[in-house]
Amino acid sequence: MRRTILQPMLLLREALKRLVVLLAFGMLALGVALPAQAQGVELTSLQALRADGALTLDYNARLTLTPAVEDALKHGVPLYFVAQAAVYRNRWYWRDERLARVTRSWRLSYQPLTSSWRVSLGGLSQNYPTLAEALAPLSRVSGWRLMEAERLEPGERHYLEFSFHLDSSQLPRPMQIDVGTDWKLGIERSLRLE
């Protein structure tokens, strides 16, 4: 009699194990697929212009934050976004020569007492009522001075490498341990200079 009672229980236990494994794989598949579609940085324009004796950069990006990133922001975790541009002269006989490299870093944080968003660039800060308005100054830059235009030698081939990303190295230490795909926001582009 004992044997007949145990047999259905063993079958039920095996069925539950299989169900848990199937649910885990299903959740893993959903967890991997959804953030990839919901997050990212899309670069809509990138231009290098010569103006007032300088080489300047204009860019426009569309930022889409994941729910995990927005939740961290709303819980007081400041985020740092970095834009970096480097100008190179192409050389056939050696590594390409870097003529200029400039970096900008923005700090984005939420102020719960005033329900506002704060964007800081260097020593300057600005408050915004919504997250979309706070993301606008980091995603649109025009007239960013890279270098003097006279350093670009005529007849030589020059190019620009641009990157924009969320700096995960400035997150609090516990969050740096396992930064998943939710936190991989960034884009890199190369542009040939005429």
N, C-alpha and C positions, 0 to 999 in steps of 0.2 A: 504494500500500500504506500509506503514511503517513497518508493521508486516512481510511482505514477504521479505523485504530487510534485516531485522535483523536476520531472521531465518538462512539463509545460512552463515551469518557472525558468528553466535554463533556456528554453526556446524564446521566451519573452525577453530575457536578459540579452541574448544575442541580437534580437530584433532591435532593442533599444540602443545597443552599441552601434549597429549599422546606421540607425537613424541619426545618432549624434554625429557620426563621421560624415554622413551626407549633409547635415545641416552646417557643419564646420566648413566643408568645401564650398557649399553654397554661399555662406557668409563671406568667405575669403574671396570668392569670385566677385561678389557684389562690392566688397570693400576695395578691391583693386580696380574694378572697372569704373565705378562712379566718380572717385576723386579725379581720375585722369580726364574725365569729360568736364568736370565742374571747375577745375582750377587752371591757372596759367597766366602767362604774359604773352600777349599778341602784339607784335610791333607793327603798327599801321603805317608809319612813315619814318624814314631815317635819311637826313640830308646833311652834307657838309658844304658850307658856303664860304666864299671869301668876301669879307665885308670889313671896311675900315682898317685894312692892312693886317687882318687876322683871319685865321681859319676858324670858323664857328660851326657848331653842331646843333641841329634841330631834330628832335625826335618826338614821336607820339606813340604811346603804348596803351593797350587796353588791359587792365588788371582785373582778374577774377580771383577772389580769395575763397578758399574752401571754408565750409562751416567750422572746421576745427581751428583754423587760423582766426576767423572772426570771433569764435568763442574765447580763445586765448586773449585776444585784444580786449574783449569786454570784461575779462577777469583781471585786467591790469598788467598783462605782459606786453611791454613795448616791443615793437618790431623795427628792424633796421633794414632799409632798402638801399642798395648801392648801385650807382651807374658809373661805368668806367669806360673810357675811350683812350685808345692809343693809336698814334700815327706812325707808320713804318715806311721806310724807303726800301724798295726791292733791290737786292743785290744778288748777282748770279754766282759770285765767288765765295760768299760767306753767308752767315746768318743775316737776315734782314735787319737793318739799322732802325732802332726805335728813336724817333725824333721828339715825340712828346707823349706824355701819359698823364691824364687827369682823372680825378675821382670825385664823386659827390656822394654823400651819405645822408639819408633822411631818417629821422626817428619818428615813428608813428605810435601814438598812445591814446588811450581813452581816459577821459577825466570823469569819473562817476558822479562827483559832487555837482558838476555843472552840466552833465550829460552832453559833453562836447568832445570832439576829437582834436588832438594837437599834433601838428607837424612841425618838426624842428630841423633846420638846416644850419649847421654851425651854431652860432649864438643867437640866431633869429628863430622865433616861434610864432605860429599863427594858429588860432582856434577856428574850428569849423563845426557847424551843427550836425552834419551827417557824414557817414563814412565815405560815400561817393564823392562829396566835395573835398574831403581830406585827401583822397587818393589822386585828385586831379593835378595838384602841383608836382607830384612825383612822376606822374605818367606823361606830362607834357612839358618839355623844356625847349626854349628857343634862344638862340644867340649865345650858347655856351662856348666860351672862348677856349680853344684848344692850344693854339700856338700862333706865332707870327707867320704870316703868309710868305714872307721873304725866305724863310727856311726851306720852303718847298722848291727844290731845284728844277728849273725848266728842263724838259727832255727826260727826266727820270720818272720811273713808275712808283707811285705812292698809294698806300691803301690804309684804311681805318678799320680797327677792330673795336666793336662796341659790345658791351654786356650790361645787362640789368638783372638784378637778382635780389632775393631775400637773403640777408646775411644771417645764416643759422648759427654762426660762431658767436654771435652776440646775444643769443637766447640764454635764459638762465640755465645753469649747469645740468639740473635734472632733465630738462627738455632736450638737451643735446645728445643724450645717451641713445635714444631711439627716435630720431627724426624721420618719420615715414614719408611716403609720397605726398601727403597733404602739405608738407612744408617745402617741397621742391618747386619753388617759383623762380623762374628765370628764363632768360633768352640771350643768345649771342648771335651777332651778325658781323659780316665783313662787307666793306664798301670800298670800291676802287675810286680813287680821287683822280679827277681829270685836270 
